[in-house]
Amino acid sequence: MKNRYETNYEFYNPSDLSAILFQVIKKIGKYRWNEKKKKEERIEWEYRSADFTINPALIFSKLIPYARRNDESENKDKSLGLIINEINKLIKDEKILEYLEGRNTQLKMMLENNGMRFEEFELMLYWRMVIGLGASHPQETSMTLHHIYGIPYIPGSAIKGVTRHWVIINYFEGDEDKAIQDPNFCEIFGTQENQGKVIFFDAYPVGTINLKIDVMTPHYSDYYSGKEPPADWQSPVPIKFLTVERTKFKFYLASKDKNLLEKASEWLKEALKEHGIGAKTAIGYGYFE
């Protein structure tokens, strides 16, 4: 099997930048000799980066290669494959997860020296998760990747938000007015007048990151785009998107109040196990064990 550089792709970036991108992101065709036809045939193709690692978040949102002619229908699948490869390189070659663990240890020590208490624990995804699926993106579906580290993570704001939502539903019958009458609730999450006394930090993967491409198939695409009423004659349109699968995340909480910290940690674990986080929780995404 032979690999061969191909030129039928482009970048919708300024011309001077595109010229550079063609050097660092290659389109590779895989060819094999067909004995019956007595000629080489292309059996597969992929995008491949240069020897150095490119920030996956940058490729994902800004530096997207677009295949032309017969390969257009496969472009999103192949570009997502490039993202997966770059994240794998970050883990293996750049050891980004080890760096993040050391950075969080330093942060913990610094805050403890200033009177803060810490709670930290690891939970494994039960199946898959995607954070930020509905965010604006050139290829329809998105995922939250850290803009510096380039890896999937769960923002602290999302962790705090889903925990707060779970507590209101589970402990206060979905009534926020009842929840804000509870002292623990107000001191943990804060109010319009006072900030909360517990800090919810970003959660990062530990050990490894398992990325998978999934597919959703809207059946009424013309209806969703506002063109026609929903009808069975409209063709389903498969949309591929990136997910995190069976990956362990480490969660951090901090507070000067031990009791509030323990209560917040308890609520957070319940929310992650019973409610889930991110998109598509109704079909089992975003649950931890």
N, C-alpha and C positions, 0 to 999 in steps of 0.2 A: 504494500500500500504506500502511495506517495502523497505527500502534502504539497500543495501548490498555492502560492499567493494569488488572490483574485482581486479585481479592481471594480467590480460592479456593486459598489456601495459608496455612501457619502455621509457627510456630517453637515447638519444645518447650523453651522457656526460660522463666524467671520472667516474669510478666505485665508488669512494668515494663520489663524488657529487651526483651521481644517488641515492645512498643509502639515502641521506638526502632528495632528491626530492620526493621519494616515501612516505615520512612522511608528506610533506607539500602540495603535489598535489595528490589528491585521485581520483580514477576512481570509480564512484558510479553507480550501477545498481538499477533500480526501478522495483520491483517485485509485482505482484498481483496474488491472488489465482484464478485459473480457476476452477469453480465449475463443469463444464462438464468433463474436463480432470482430475479433482481431483489432480491438482498439481500447483505449482507456475510457473508463466511465466514472463520473463523479458519483460517489455513494453517500456522501455526507459533507457538511461544512460547519464551521464554527467561527466565532470571533475569538481572537487570542491577543493578549496584551504583550507588551515588551517584557524584557527580563526583570525590570523593576516593578514594584507594586504600585498601582494607581488607586487613589482613594475611591472605593466603590460608591460612596454617596455622590461623588462628583460625576462619575460615569452614569449613574442611575438617573440623575436629574438634569445634567447639563451637557454631557459629551456622548450622546446616544448615536451609535452608528445605524444607518438605514440601508438595508439591502435594496437593490433595484431588480427589475425584471422578474424572473421566475422565483426569486427567493423572498419576495416581499411578505408573503403570507407567513413565513417562518421567522421573520425578523425579531418579533418580541421574544419568542422562545429563546432564540440564540443570544439576544442581548441580555436577558435575565441569566442565561448560563454564564455569560462573561462576568456578571456581578458575583455569582456564586464562586466562580474560580478565584476572583480577586479577594473575596473575603476569606477563602481557604488559605490563600497565600499570606494574608495578614496574620492569621492564626499560626500557621506553620513557620513562616520565615521571619516575620516581624515580631512574633510573640506578643501580639497586642493585648491578649487577655491577661498574661502575666504582668504586663506593664500596668494595666488598669487595677489589678489586685493590689500591687504595690502602692499605687497612687491613692486608692481608697484607704489603705492601712495608714498612710501618712496623714490623710484628712481626719481619720478617726482619732489618731493620737493628738493632733492639734486641737480638735474640739474637746476631747477629754481633758486636756490641760486647761481648758477654759470652763470647766465645770459641767460639761455635757455628758449625759449617759447615752450609750448606744445599744440598740437591738439589731442584730443581723441574723439572717437565716437564708437557707437555700431551698428552693422548690423546683421540682421538675415539671415541665409541661406534660399534661396528660396526653395531648395529641399535637395540634398545631395552633399557631397564633399569628395574627398580623395586626400590627399597630399602624394607624394612619392610612388604611386602605382607600378611604374616600378623599384623601387630600388631592389637591390639584397636581396633575402630572401630565407630561406630554404623551404618555402611552396609556392613558385612561385610569390605570390603577397604580396606587403608590404603596410605599412602606416607609416607616420612620427609620432612617439610618442616621447615625450620629454624624454631624457635619464635619467633625474633626477626625474621629476614629474610624468612621466608615462602616461600622457594624450595627446590627439591629440592637435596639435597647428599648426600655420602657421608661418614658419620661416620668419624673417625680410628680408632675402635675396630673398625669393620667392615673398614677397609683393613688394619689390622695383623692382625686375625683371619684374613682370607682369605689374606694373604701367608704367615702362619705355617702355616696348613693346607696350602697349596700346597707349601711347602718340605718338610714332613713327608712328603707323598705322593710328590713327585717326586724328592727326594734321599735319603730315608731309608725307602723302601719302605712308607710308611704307619705306621712304628713310632716312636711318640713317645719311647720309652725310648732308642732310638738317637739321635734328634735332640738330646736334652738332654745327650748326651755330647760334642756338637760345640761347641767354644768360640765360634765365630762365631754359631751359632744362639742360644746362651744369652746372649751379650753383646748381640745385637740385640733379641731378644724378651723377655729376662728369665726368671727362674724364680720359684718360690715364695719363695726366700730373697733374691734380688737383682733390682732393677729393670733393665729393658733400657736400653741406652745410645743407642738411636735413637728419636726422637719421630716418630710418624706423625700428621700434621695432617689435619683435615677437608679434603675436596676439594670445590671449588665450580665451577659452570659458568663458562665464559668466552665472551665474544662474544654468545651468545644462548642461549635455552632453548627447545627444541622439545618440546612436550607433546602426547601423543596418548592417546585413550581406546581401550583394547583390551577384548576380551571373552573370558572363559573360560566353558566350559559343562560343569559337573559333571553326569554322567548318572545318578548314584545319590545324589541329595540326601537321600532318606529314610535311606539307609544311613549316610551321613556324619553325620547328626544322631542316629543311634542308634535309629531307629524300626523299620526293616525290614532284612532281608538285601538285598544287591545283586541287582537283577532288571531285565530289559529293559523291563518295563512302566512303570517309573518315568520320568516326563517330565524331559527335560533342562531345567535352569534357567540361562539365561544370566546371568552376573554381570559387570558392567562395572567396569573399574578404570583408574587413571591410570598412565601410563608416561612416561618420558623417552626421546626418540628422536633419534638422530644429533646428539648434543650433545657439545661438547668440555668436558673437565674438566681443571683444573690440580691436580696432586698436589705436596705438599710433604713433605720429610723433613729432619730436622735431627739433628746429633750433633757431639760434639767430636772423634770419631775418624773420620778421612777414609776409612780402609779399610772400616770397618763401614758407613759411610754409603753408599759405592759399592756394597757387596755388598747392602745392604738395598734400594737403588734398583733394582739388577738383578733381584732376586727379586720385587719389587713389579711391575715391568713384565711379567715372565714370568707372574705370577699373573693379572694383568688381561687379558693376551692369550690365555693358554692355559686358564685355569680359569674366569674370569668372576667377577662379584660380584653379590650380591643374589639375588632370587627367580627361579625358572624358567630357570636356566642350562642345563638339559637340553634346552630347545627354542631355545637361542640368545640368550637374554637375558643382559645384563651383560658382554658381551665388548667389549674395546677394540682399536683398531688404531692 
